[in-house]
Amino acid sequence: MNKGKNKSVGLGLVFGASFGVTVGAIVGAITGNVPFWVSIGVALGPAIGMTIAMIVKNAK
């Protein structure tokens, strides 16, 4: 098993989830619907983070 590959995907997952929660909380505070936007951030953040991690890994 390639530990470098797993590490980059795991980091993308963690950074994406934290970024998604942060953006969801900010947008939710602005719109007044925090639970909805935090859940959207939790759902979309890791997918975006993993996609970026895979693109960066393949670019090396």
LINRA-V365178 format. One record per residue. N is the residue number from 1. RES is the residue in one small letter. PHI is phi in degrees with one decimal (none if undefined). PSI is psi in degrees with one decimal (NA if undefined). OMEGA is omega in degrees with one decimal (none if undefined). Layout:
n->{N	N}
res->{RES	RES}
phi->{PHI	PHI}
psi->{PSI	PSI}
omega->{OMEGA	OMEGA}
This chain:
n->{1	2	3	4	5	6	7	8	9	10	11	12	13	14	15	16	17	18	19	20	21	22	23	24	25	26	27	28	29	30	31	32	33	34	35	36	37	38	39	40	41	42	43	44	45	46	47	48	49	50	51	52	53	54	55	56	57	58	59	60}
res->{m	n	k	g	k	n	k	s	v	g	l	g	l	v	f	g	a	s	f	g	v	t	v	g	a	i	v	g	a	i	t	g	n	v	p	f	w	v	s	i	g	v	a	l	g	p	a	i	g	m	t	i	a	m	i	v	k	n	a	k}
phi->{none	-89.2	-69.4	-63.1	-65.7	-65.3	-66.7	-67.4	-68.8	-64.4	-65.3	-62.3	-65.0	-67.6	-65.9	-64.6	-65.7	-67.4	-65.3	-63.8	-66.7	-63.1	-64.6	-62.8	-67.0	-66.6	-64.4	-64.5	-66.7	-70.4	-86.1	87.1	-129.6	-62.5	-59.2	-63.7	-73.3	-67.0	-66.1	-64.0	-62.6	-66.9	-75.8	-91.3	-57.2	-62.5	-64.6	-67.6	-62.1	-67.5	-63.0	-64.5	-61.9	-68.7	-64.7	-65.5	-64.1	-73.7	-75.5	-77.0}
psi->{138.2	108.9	-31.4	-39.9	-45.6	-36.0	-42.8	-38.3	-40.1	-41.8	-39.2	-38.5	-45.4	-47.6	-38.7	-41.8	-43.1	-39.3	-41.5	-40.7	-41.1	-49.4	-40.2	-39.4	-39.9	-49.2	-39.2	-38.0	-36.0	-43.6	-17.1	12.0	69.5	-47.8	-38.9	-48.9	-31.6	-40.2	-37.6	-42.0	-40.2	-34.2	-42.5	-28.8	-52.1	-35.8	-43.2	-42.5	-42.7	-37.2	-45.1	-41.1	-40.8	-38.0	-44.3	-41.2	-41.3	-21.3	-19.8	NA}
omega->{-178.5	-177.1	178.5	178.9	-179.8	-179.1	-178.6	178.4	178.5	177.7	176.5	178.3	-178.3	-179.6	178.2	179.7	-179.8	177.4	179.4	178.4	179.8	179.9	178.2	178.4	179.3	-180.0	178.6	177.7	179.5	-176.3	-179.3	-179.6	-174.2	-177.2	179.8	-175.4	175.2	178.0	175.2	177.7	178.9	-179.2	-174.4	-177.2	179.7	178.4	178.6	179.0	178.7	177.5	178.6	178.9	179.6	178.0	179.7	-179.9	-179.2	179.9	-177.5	none}
